[in-house]
Amino acid sequence: MRFDLGPALLFCPADRPDRFAKVAERADAVILDLEDAVAPHEKAAAREALVASRLDPASTIVRVNAVHSGWFADDLAALARTDYRRVMLAKTESAEQVSLLDGWDVIALCETAAGIAEVASIAAESSVVAVMWGAEDLVASLGGTSSRQEDGSYRAIASYARSSMLLAAGTAGKAAIDSVYLNIPDLNGLALEARDARASGFAATACIHPTQVGVIRDAYRPTQEEVAFATALLAAAEGERGVFRFEGRMVDEPVLRHARSILRWAERG
């Protein structure tokens, strides 16, 4: 199944049904979270809220707890009582874990050292429609304390994990989803990271606050200048054979593919 959601995927705690409709209305897709956003003593209530919800299954994702968390089986039982078909598996660490979600479209969330080490085989699973990574859980799994430097940029290990996940997803022909940006007031930093995500090949960016949705959408939307250049470039290519020069730069097939990608994003609005 082709991943057709995005670019802004907004998390919502599954134990807050009062927020479900509002979040679904604001974002391109809502991720109803049964995992980290829900305290252990609220897990059962969150599952019942999930079952009672009536969001559009086409734009709803359910994040379930990790396979070895002790809550996974109960999450699956609740999920089976709904019409939701897209499932995000927290802390995915193997293709075998993904196989436990046979019958659902799986977004494999690789956010531990083990998950990143196995990301290629995970992405290759037929039920996986997208792969996402998580920076903070990854660093925590290594015994670290922060995924970012003081200037806000990722530490080397986080950048490696992000790149590894993107390459694995691309190799398997699956969509890649970028990690959340935790510094909610820093919308400029979010915009820079989301623009980099789109330019690098990510299909979407997950977020944790409604104010981040518009920033991500704007970042993934090509500028008028980008669209104009891509349009003119592709028009010029129609009269060329092989490599040619356009506005001072060499153009070959990869450059044309970049231009086509820009226009596809522009068509999505």
N, C-alpha and C positions, 0 to 999 in steps of 0.2 A: 504494500500500500504506500502510495506517495505521501510524504509529509507535507500537508498543505496549510499548516497553521503558522502564525507569526506575522510580524517579527517580535511582538511583545507578549510574552507569556507571564501572567501574573499569579503568584502563589496566594492562596487563601487558606487559613487554618480550617480544617474540616469540622472543628467544633464551634465554628462561628457561622451558623446558617443565616444569621441576619445580614451577613455580608455577601453571601453567594451571588445574588442577583446583581448587586451593584458592581462587584468585581467582574462578573461575566459581561456586563454591559460596557465596561471601560476598556477591557483588554481584548486582544485578538483571540486569546484562549485563557481559560482559568485552570490553574492547577490546584485541585482540592487536596490539601495536604494532611495525610494521616500520620506523618512521621514527625520530624523535628519540631514542627509548629504546634504540636499537641502534647500536653503533659501526660505522663503515664496514666494518671488517675482519670483523665478525660478521654482516653482512647475509645472506650466503649460508647460513650455519648457521641463522639465524632463519627463512629461507624453508623450509628443510627441516623444521625443527621445526613450522612451521605446517602443512605438508603431512601430517606424521605425527600431528598432533593429532586428537582425536576428541571435541571439545566439542559441545554442542548448538547446531546452526546457528541455532535460533530465538532464542538469547540470546547470540550471539557476533557481534562486529563486528571487522573487520580494517582497521587503519589502514595504508594504503599510502603510499609516498613520493610527493612532488610530481611532477607530470608532467615537469617539466624538470630533475629531480634526477639523472638518469642511472641510477636504480634502478627507475623506474616500470614499464618493460616486463618486467623480471625478476619484480617483485612480482606483476604481473598473470598471468604464466605460472604462478607458484606457486599463486596464488589459484584459477586454473582447475582445478587438480588437487585442490581441496577441495570440500566441500559448503556452504561459507559463502557466503551471498548478500548480506550487508550489508557495505558497504565505506565506510570513511571516507577521503576524499581529502584528504590534507594540503595546505595552502597552495593551496586552490582559488581560481583567479583569473578564471575565465570559464565561461560555459555550454558553450563548445566543449570545454573540458577535461573537464567532466562527461560529455559525449557519448562520450568514450573508454571510459567504463565502462558502455556499453549492455549490458543483461542483468543487471546487479546493482542492488540498492537502495542508493542513494548517500546518505551523510551528508556534505554539503559543509562542510568545515572552512575557514572564511574567516578567515585570520589574518595577512594582509598588507594594506597600504594598497590595493593593486590589488583584492584580494578583497572588501574592505568596499565599495569604490567600485562593484563589480559585483554586490553581494549580491542585489539584487532580481531580476536576470535569472538568476542562478544558482539562486535559490530556486524560480523559476518552471519550471525544467526538470522534465519529467515523471518522470524516474528519481530525482529527489531526494525522499527521504522525510523528511529532517530537515536542519537547518542548525545548525552550531556555530561559535563564534568563539574565537579565541585571543589573549589579551592581550599576552603577552610577545613573541611573534613579530611581532605588529602593531607594537608600539612599536619593536622592533629594525628593522623594515622602514622606519621613519621616521627612523632614526638616533638614537633615544632610548635611555635607559638603564634606565627602570623604568616599569611601568604604574600603580604605586600611589604615593600620598602617604605621608609618614612615619606618619600615623595609620592606615594600612591601606586607606583609601578609594581608589577608582580616580581617576586623573587624568581630566581632561575628555575627552581624546581617546579613552580607553578606554571611558568611559561612553557617548560618542557611538557608538562602534563596536558596543557591546553593544545599545544601543537600536535602532540601524539594522538589525542582524541580526534582532532580535526582530520588528520591524515588517515586514521583508521576508518572514520566515517566515510570520507571521500573514497577510499579504496573499496569499501563495501557498497558504495552507491547509496549511502544513507545520509539523512540530514544531520547536521551538527548544531547543537544548541549551546550558546555560551553561558557561562556561570553568572550568578547574580552579582550586583554591585552593592556592597553593604553600606557604603557611606551615602545615606539617603540625601542629605542636603547638597552633596557635591554633584550637581547635575551636569556641570561642565566636564568633570572627569568621566561621568557615565557616557556623555555624548561622544567623547573621544574614543572610549573603549568600544562603544557600539558601532561607531563608524569603522574602526579597525576590524571588528567582527564581520561586518558586511563585506568590506574589501577583501578580507582573508578567505571568505567562503562560507561563513556561518549562515544558517537559515533563520535563526531566531536568537533572541537573548531573553533569558528569564529575569524576572524582577520581583521585588518584594513590597513595593509601595506604588499606589496609583499615580503619584507624581512622576514616576519613572517611565510610564507607558508612552506618553507623548514624546519624550526625549528619544526613546528607542525607535519609535516610528519615524521620527524626523531623521534620525541618523541612518536608518536603512533606506530612506527615500532618496534617490539620486537628486542632486541639484539640477537646476535648469541648465547650468553650464555643462555638467556631465552629460545630460541627455542630448543637448545640442551637438556636443563634440562627437558622441557616439553615433548619432544619426548621420552627421556629415561624413564621418569616417566610413560607415557602412555603405553610404551612397557612393563615395569615391571608390570603394573596393569593387563595385560592380563593373567598372571599366578597366580593372587591372588584372594581371596574371601573375600569381605568385607574390613575392615580396615587392613592396612599393614604398614610396616616401609620401608622408602626409603631414603637412604643417611642421616640417623639420624633423620628424621622427620616423624611424623605420617601422613598417607595419607588416606583420606576417599573421598566420592563422591564430596563434594564441592571443594577439592583441585584438583581433576581430571577435574572438570569443569573449574577451572582457567587455567589449562594446555591446555585444548581444545580451550579456548578463545585466548590464546597466539598464538596458531598455526593458528587460523582463521585470526588474525591480520597479521601474517607473510605471509599468502597466498595472502592477499590483496596487499602486497608489500608496 
